[in-house]
């Protein structure tokens, strides 16, 4: 199916927000076997919006609009599309009840303009909004598909994936994805290792995605049920892990700190001279077995700053290990734009180094990711 996507909102043209919905929807539709041919961004102007929607309906099988479904006067997407299709707007009682109950729960008066969010095009399929108020709308008209999705990404993305995509898939087919997560390897290396698989992809599709500290590979299949899709994904997943499996740490919603804690079976404590407790808090969130016993913030009271870095790592790791009576001591220190990680177990110190920008806020926020990657390497060694 050939698709045109229209993002509605003057704030996009003014550069006040990024059009991240367009990027997400393109990935979603292309992985499902559709072709996104054109993107357009239109301000809050009904005449221009009408002209672009009519043009896209003349060229593509589906037109997907994002934004302009809210309660204010400039939210005109539904009214404009209804005019083009020659249809009326009607109240969706389920959506209205949800909106009214929200204001009651918040002990707020619901202003009349909020009823506009419950308006849908007559004869349409209403797409449930499980995060916000305005429902989405799916209309089939004269062999074309017209879709209206809310603008906020937190509402747009789950609705597009869970409510819309099944309607745009072949009859009795579902879309199912598994996201493989890798740390310690770059996107270009991943693409090089998997190039032949990517070039021959069909069902499932393979999409490498770069993150701030990891690379993700999304495998997406379609079939009559999840089990069928998983059977299509499994052979490709196996081929990928045979090539770069040593960098793989988890799939789907598992974060890297959760993966580390799942593989950590010894008690440990942290001496932190870089992240101001951020590393500890991220790991502690997944400490279901209570093996992370505590942390200590770096101070010259504990460690002589004039010592050589390896000595400082060993002394500080020994210090927290004794203090909290743990099997492993972990120390993270910074010196001259380098971050140093020391992991002490059975009097043996493993050392890791990674270079960091001198900007303090970036050192603080990025160090936990790189530290967790090195801890994973150590756990697997």
C-alpha positions in Angstrom: 0.0 0.0 0.0 1.3 3.5 -1.0 0.9 6.0 1.9 1.2 9.7 2.2 1.7 11.2 5.7 0.6 14.7 6.7 1.7 16.3 10.0 -0.7 19.1 11.1 0.3 21.9 13.3 1.9 25.4 13.0 4.3 24.6 15.8 6.0 22.1 13.5 6.6 24.8 10.8 7.8 27.2 13.5 10.4 24.7 14.6 9.0 24.6 18.1 8.7 20.8 18.1 10.3 18.0 15.9 8.1 15.9 13.6 9.1 12.6 15.3 5.8 11.1 14.5 6.7 11.1 10.8 9.9 9.2 11.4 8.1 6.6 13.6 5.2 6.1 11.2 7.6 5.7 8.2 9.5 2.9 10.1 6.3 1.3 11.2 4.6 1.2 7.8 7.7 0.2 5.9 8.5 -2.7 8.2 4.9 -3.9 7.7 5.4 -4.0 3.9 3.8 -0.7 3.0 5.5 2.2 1.1 5.6 5.7 2.5 5.9 7.9 -0.6 5.5 11.4 0.7 5.6 13.5 3.8 4.0 16.9 4.2 3.8 19.4 7.1 0.8 21.8 7.1 0.1 24.6 9.5 -3.2 25.2 11.2 -4.9 26.4 7.9 -7.9 24.4 6.7 -7.6 25.6 3.1 -4.1 24.4 2.7 -4.8 21.2 4.6 -7.8 20.5 2.3 -5.6 21.0 -0.8 -2.9 18.7 0.3 -5.3 15.9 1.5 -7.1 16.0 -1.9 -3.7 15.8 -3.7 -2.6 12.8 -1.7 -5.9 11.0 -2.1 -5.4 11.3 -5.9 -2.0 9.6 -5.7 -2.0 7.2 -2.8 -4.1 4.4 -1.4 -3.8 5.7 2.2 -3.4 9.2 3.7 -2.4 9.4 7.4 -2.8 12.6 9.3 -1.3 13.4 12.7 -2.3 16.2 15.0 -5.2 18.6 15.0 -7.6 16.4 16.9 -7.7 18.4 20.2 -10.3 20.8 21.7 -9.1 24.2 20.5 -10.2 26.3 17.5 -7.0 25.5 15.5 -7.6 21.7 15.8 -9.4 21.4 12.4 -8.2 18.1 11.0 -11.5 16.2 11.5 -13.6 19.0 10.2 -11.5 19.4 7.1 -11.4 15.6 6.3 -15.1 15.3 6.9 -15.7 18.1 4.4 -13.5 16.4 1.8 -15.3 13.0 2.2 -18.7 14.6 2.3 -19.5 13.1 5.8 -20.8 14.4 9.1 -19.1 14.5 12.4 -20.8 12.7 15.2 -20.1 12.2 18.9 -18.6 8.9 19.9 -20.3 8.2 23.2 -17.5 5.9 24.5 -14.9 8.6 23.9 -17.1 11.3 25.5 -17.7 9.2 28.6 -14.0 8.7 29.0 -13.3 12.4 28.7 -16.1 13.3 31.1 -14.8 10.7 33.6 -11.3 12.1 33.4 -12.4 15.6 34.4 -14.5 14.2 37.2 -11.6 12.2 38.6 -9.4 15.3 38.4 -12.2 17.3 40.2 -12.1 19.8 37.3 -14.9 21.4 35.3 -15.1 20.1 31.7 -15.3 23.1 29.3 -17.7 22.7 26.4 -14.9 22.7 23.8 -13.6 19.4 25.1 -16.7 17.7 23.5 -14.9 18.3 20.2 -12.3 15.7 21.1 -15.1 13.0 21.0 -16.2 13.9 17.5 -15.6 11.3 14.9 -16.5 10.9 11.2 -19.7 9.1 10.6 -19.2 5.5 9.6 -15.6 5.5 10.7 -13.7 3.0 12.8 -12.8 4.6 16.1 -9.2 4.0 17.3 -9.1 3.8 21.0 -6.8 6.3 22.8 -5.5 4.5 25.9 -3.2 7.3 26.9 -4.9 10.6 26.1 -8.4 11.9 25.3 -8.9 12.3 21.5 -9.6 9.0 19.7 -8.1 8.2 16.3 -10.3 7.8 13.2 -10.0 5.2 10.4 -12.2 5.7 7.3 -12.5 3.7 4.2 -13.9 5.8 1.4 -14.1 5.0 -2.3 -11.2 2.5 -2.1 -9.0 4.8 -0.1 -7.9 4.7 3.5 -7.9 7.9 5.5 -6.5 7.9 9.0 -6.4 10.6 11.7 -4.1 10.1 14.7 -3.4 12.4 17.7 -0.3 14.5 17.6 1.4 13.8 21.0 3.9 11.0 20.4 2.9 9.2 23.6 -0.6 8.9 22.2 0.3 8.6 18.5 2.7 5.7 18.7 0.8 3.0 20.6 -2.3 3.9 18.7 -0.6 3.5 15.3 1.1 0.2 16.3 -1.7 -1.5 18.2 -4.9 0.0 16.8 -4.2 1.1 13.3 -1.6 -1.3 11.9 -3.8 -4.4 12.2 -6.4 -2.6 10.1 -3.9 -2.0 7.4 -2.6 -5.5 7.3 -3.8 -8.3 5.1 -7.0 -10.0 6.2 -6.5 -12.3 9.2 -2.9 -11.3 9.5 -1.1 -9.7 12.4 2.1 -7.8 12.8 4.6 -8.9 15.4 8.1 -7.6 16.2 11.0 -8.6 18.4 13.6 -6.0 19.2 17.1 -7.4 19.7 19.4 -5.1 21.8 23.2 -5.0 21.5 25.8 -3.1 23.5 29.5 -2.6 22.8 29.1 -2.6 19.0 28.5 0.3 16.6 25.7 0.6 14.1 28.0 0.4 11.1 29.6 -2.8 12.3 26.1 -4.3 12.8 25.0 -3.4 9.3 28.2 -4.8 7.9 27.8 -8.1 9.7 24.1 -8.4 8.7 24.2 -6.9 5.2 23.4 -10.1 3.3 20.4 -10.7 5.6 19.2 -7.1 5.2 19.5 -7.2 1.4 17.5 -10.5 1.2 14.9 -9.6 3.8 11.2 -10.2 3.2 9.2 -11.6 6.0 10.5 -10.9 8.6 12.0 -7.5 7.8 15.2 -6.4 9.5 15.8 -2.8 10.7 19.0 -1.7 12.5 18.4 1.3 14.8 21.1 3.3 16.5 20.7 4.5 20.1 22.8 6.6 22.5 24.7 3.6 23.9 23.3 0.6 22.0 22.2 -0.8 18.7 18.8 -2.3 18.2 17.7 -4.7 15.5 14.0 -4.9 15.0 12.7 -8.1 13.4 9.1 -7.7 12.1 7.0 -10.5 10.7 3.4 -10.9 9.7 1.3 -14.0 9.9 -2.0 -15.3 11.2 -1.0 -15.2 14.8 2.0 -14.4 17.1 3.2 -18.0 17.1 3.4 -18.1 13.3 5.3 -14.7 13.3 7.7 -15.9 16.0 8.5 -19.0 13.9 9.4 -16.7 11.0 11.5 -14.5 13.2 13.4 -17.3 15.1 15.7 -18.5 12.2 16.7 -14.9 11.4 17.3 -14.2 15.0 19.5 -17.3 15.3 21.5 -16.2 12.2 22.0 -12.7 13.7 23.1 -14.0 17.1 25.6 -16.4 15.5 27.3 -13.4 14.0 27.1 -10.7 16.8 25.6 -12.6 19.7 28.4 -11.7 22.1 27.1 -8.1 22.0 23.5 -9.1 22.6 22.0 -8.4 26.0 18.2 -8.6 25.8 15.1 -8.2 23.7 12.2 -5.8 23.7 11.5 -3.9 26.9 14.5 -5.1 28.9 16.9 -2.2 29.7 20.6 -2.7 29.9 20.7 -2.3 33.7 18.0 -5.0 34.1 20.1 -7.3 31.9 23.1 -6.7 34.0 21.2 -7.4 37.3 19.8 -10.6 35.8 23.3 -11.9 35.2 24.9 -10.6 38.4 24.8 -13.3 41.1 27.3 -12.0 43.6 26.7 -9.3 46.2 28.4 -6.0 45.3 28.7 -2.3 46.3 29.6 0.8 44.3 32.2 3.6 44.9 31.0 6.4 42.7 33.2 9.3 41.7 31.3 10.3 38.5 27.5 9.7 38.3 26.5 11.1 41.7 24.4 8.0 42.5 22.7 7.6 39.0 24.5 4.3 38.3 23.4 3.0 41.7 19.8 4.1 41.3 19.4 2.6 37.9 20.8 -0.8 39.0 18.9 -0.8 42.3 15.6 -0.5 40.4 16.1 -4.1 39.2 17.8 -5.5 42.3 15.1 -8.1 43.0 17.6 -10.3 44.9 19.0 -7.5 47.0 22.6 -8.1 45.9 23.5 -4.4 45.5 24.2 -3.6 49.1 25.1 0.1 48.9 27.2 2.9 47.5 29.8 5.5 48.6 30.5 8.8 47.0 34.0 9.7 46.1 36.0 11.9 48.6 39.6 12.6 49.4 38.7 11.4 52.9 38.6 7.9 51.5 41.0 8.0 48.6 44.2 10.0 48.1 43.7 11.9 44.8 47.5 12.0 44.2 47.7 8.2 43.8 47.9 6.5 40.4 44.5 5.7 39.0 44.7 1.9 39.2 45.7 2.1 42.8 42.7 4.4 43.5 40.4 2.0 41.8 41.6 -0.9 43.8 41.6 0.9 47.2 38.1 2.3 46.6 36.7 -1.0 45.4 38.2 -2.7 48.4 36.7 0.0 50.7 33.1 -0.4 49.6 33.4 -4.2 49.5 34.6 -4.2 53.1 32.1 -1.6 54.2 29.1 -3.4 52.9 30.5 -6.9 53.3 30.2 -7.9 49.6 31.9 -10.3 47.2 32.5 -7.7 44.6 33.5 -4.0 44.7 32.9 -1.7 41.8 34.6 1.7 41.5 34.0 4.4 38.9 36.4 7.4 38.8 37.1 10.2 36.4 40.5 11.7 35.5 41.5 14.0 32.7 38.5 13.3 30.4 38.7 9.6 31.0 36.4 7.5 33.0 37.9 4.5 34.7 36.0 1.4 35.9 37.4 -1.1 38.4 35.8 -4.3 39.3 37.3 -6.2 42.2 36.6 -9.8 43.0 38.8 -12.3 44.9 41.5 -9.6 45.2 41.7 -9.5 41.3 41.0 -6.1 39.7 39.6 -5.8 36.2 40.1 -2.3 34.7 38.3 -0.6 31.9 38.7 2.9 30.4 36.5 5.0 28.2 37.0 8.6 27.0 34.3 11.2 27.9 33.6 14.8 27.0 34.6 17.3 29.7 31.0 18.6 30.0 30.0 17.5 33.5 26.3 16.8 32.8 27.2 14.5 29.8 29.8 12.7 31.9 27.2 12.1 34.6 24.5 10.8 32.2 26.6 8.8 29.8 28.9 7.1 32.2 26.2 4.7 33.6 25.6 3.4 30.1 29.2 2.7 29.3 29.8 1.3 32.7 26.9 -1.1 32.4 28.3 -2.3 29.0 31.7 -3.0 30.6 30.1 -4.8 33.5 28.3 -7.0 31.0 31.6 -7.7 29.3 33.1 -8.6 32.7 30.2 -10.9 33.7 30.6 -12.8 30.4 34.4 -13.1 30.6 
